């Protein structure tokens, strides 16, 4: 199944899309990998979804990636005696450690770490910013606030702290249990970490994961933006989670941050996913708004590796139509005559390594000679990611003997992943590359492809060779 686009689609599974037949239809419509939201999925549900995805993978013959999205710390106020209260701008309102029901003057906040970290002047945003409080005093037991804007607060509403760095890590007790369950399956390719504040949050998880899954840092907090270079270096991928990011930072700054993060990841050679509310109206409507189409198109023009659907595919009325629409938008953008120029203008200089120089040369040769495809052998996935970083105009076929590598690469821009045995020698390497390029319908007899690999063959991270080959007349050999 050949995709006629380079950007990948990440679709969230949920009540509207948990059946195996629906998962297959989503994959056929364009979903390249699937997200399991651990905020809502039990361990049994997760294992069931993984099994169904792998069944679809066997039938379709294409590696499919799976992302488990950990919930992260969910900060919420307690309950009110009357369920909700009305507040007035300028009035005083207190958050405390008293677990009795709240009233118009105070409410319980069951998070000791907030009391330890909040300082006078810090903002506390309740219910996605609908109520904004400003801390006036904080003594470790109570936080006395003034109401800045908003008039209502009700039971169990979420709390965001844009000015406060909490002293706890990104993993809660639930996250630890979920991560253990994910690793036990040995069948999940990516783990997304919510509410990352600092590089140490990633280091904590990496000690547990030990490279068994790729780590995707979700950028949702201003504290993460301040240390983004370190976070990119320690992560395997980034997700621009625009929902919470737009709550904790001025909403008008989110488009610029999206561009900044996308370009920083491209420069570092790390994949980046743009997420949240991309086709939000398709939760209940069969077609998106024009603004949503432009939003998806912007992410594609920026060169994002993948775009994500959340509730649209998990709980909406039109999950398959949402994936179909997103795929159609991506294809149309990539056919735009301006697209190539925009992508080229954003290209970064390669690192001063042999492998990066080889990847750059492969792109330049392929585009200059108008070759049919770039074929790269990759055991660890690094060679495939380097080829993608160049954003070539020609297709990239990533050949790997490791099914886990092929699945993990399903989020990477432009990579058509094929699982195959490692080449025995140079002749077999050329024949195998040409045969697969022909079989996957990227080239026909007489066409040329360029092959990148590492010699000795099978050596991870040792890309050091390029070879141009003609597809033989039978499509089975290379010359």
Buried (B, 14 or more C-beta within 10 A) or exposed (E): EEBEBBBBBBBBBBEBBBEBEBBBBBBBBBBBBBBBBBEBBEBEBBBBBBEBBBEBBEEEEBBBBBBBBBBBBBBBBBBBEEEEBEBEEEEEBBBBBBEEBBEBEBBBBEBEBBBEBBEEEBBBBBBBBBBBBBBBEBEEEBBBBBBBEBEEBBBEBBBBBBBBEBEBBBBBEBBBEBBEBBBEBEBBBBBBBBBBBBBBBBEBBBEBBEEEBBBBBBBBBBBBBEBBEBBBEBBBBBBBBBBBBBBBBEEEBBEEBBBBBBBBBBBBBBBBBBBBBBBBBBBEBEEBEEEBBEBBBBBBBBBBBBBBBBBBBBBBEBBBBBBBBBBBBBBBBBEEEEBEEBBEEBBBEBBEEEBBBBBBBBBEBBBEEEBBBBBBBBBBBBBBBBBBBBBBBBBBBBBBBBEBBBBBBBBBBBBBBBBBEBBEEBEBBBBBBBBBBBEBEBBEBEBBBBBBBBEEBBEBBBBBBBBBBBBBEEBBBBE
